[in-house]
Amino acid sequence: MIYEISNQEAADGDLADLEVVMAFPPMVKPDGSTSRGFSHFVKSPYTKHKTWGWVDYSFDNDFELVPGLWRFEVRSGGKTLCSQEFTIYRE
């Protein structure tokens, strides 16, 4: 998912503090633990009052191919700025 945050009162070079959240159906890892998602923080520089970035995920292991509804979100200050839901199917 590619996103752009615009119309912000920010100077060129200011950094947006963003949280990227990934949520998915229960995923059982090889160690037996279960995950329903994770998040990480990024600092994205503003240029001309906007910043942009992307969210992605690669399925590197079979246990990651969890069918169901997945969601990517970009948050700032606990507020969701944008999100994208999609469904994974396993044949």
C-alpha positions in Angstrom: 0.0 0.0 0.0 1.4 3.4 -1.0 0.2 6.3 1.1 0.6 10.1 1.0 0.0 12.5 3.9 -0.6 16.0 2.6 -1.8 19.4 3.6 0.2 19.5 6.8 1.7 22.5 8.5 5.3 21.1 8.3 8.5 22.5 7.0 10.6 20.7 4.4 12.8 18.2 6.4 10.4 18.0 9.4 9.7 14.4 10.3 6.3 12.7 10.6 6.3 10.2 13.4 4.2 7.3 12.0 3.2 3.9 13.3 2.7 1.2 10.7 0.3 -1.5 11.9 -0.3 -4.9 10.3 -3.2 -7.0 11.5 -4.1 -10.5 10.3 -6.0 -13.6 11.4 -4.3 -15.8 14.0 -0.9 -17.0 12.7 0.7 -19.9 14.5 4.5 -19.7 14.4 6.9 -22.7 14.4 7.6 -22.1 18.1 3.9 -22.6 18.9 3.2 -18.9 19.6 0.3 -17.1 18.0 0.5 -13.7 16.4 -2.4 -11.5 15.2 -0.2 -8.6 13.9 2.6 -6.3 14.7 3.6 -2.6 14.3 6.7 -0.6 13.9 7.5 3.1 13.9 8.9 5.2 11.0 10.0 8.8 10.7 9.1 10.2 7.3 10.4 13.5 6.0 8.1 16.2 4.7 8.6 18.0 1.4 6.2 20.7 0.3 3.9 20.0 3.2 3.5 16.3 2.4 5.2 12.9 3.0 4.7 9.5 1.6 5.7 5.9 2.1 4.6 2.3 1.6 3.5 -0.7 3.7 4.2 -4.2 2.4 4.5 -7.8 3.6 6.1 -10.8 2.0 5.1 -14.4 2.6 8.5 -16.0 3.2 7.2 -19.1 5.0 4.2 -21.4 4.6 2.9 -20.6 8.2 2.5 -17.0 7.1 -0.1 -17.8 4.5 -3.0 -17.3 6.8 -6.3 -16.9 4.8 -8.7 -14.2 5.9 -9.0 -10.5 6.2 -5.7 -8.6 6.6 -5.4 -4.8 7.3 -2.5 -2.3 6.9 -2.8 1.0 8.8 -0.7 4.1 9.1 -1.3 6.0 12.4 0.0 9.2 14.0 -0.6 10.2 17.6 -2.9 7.1 18.0 -5.1 8.3 15.1 -5.5 6.2 12.0 -4.6 8.3 8.9 -5.2 5.6 6.3 -5.9 1.9 6.1 -6.3 -0.8 3.5 -8.1 -4.2 4.0 -7.7 -7.1 1.7 -8.5 -10.8 1.8 -5.9 -13.6 1.5 -7.1 -16.9 -0.1 -5.2 -20.2 0.1 -5.8 -22.8 -2.6 
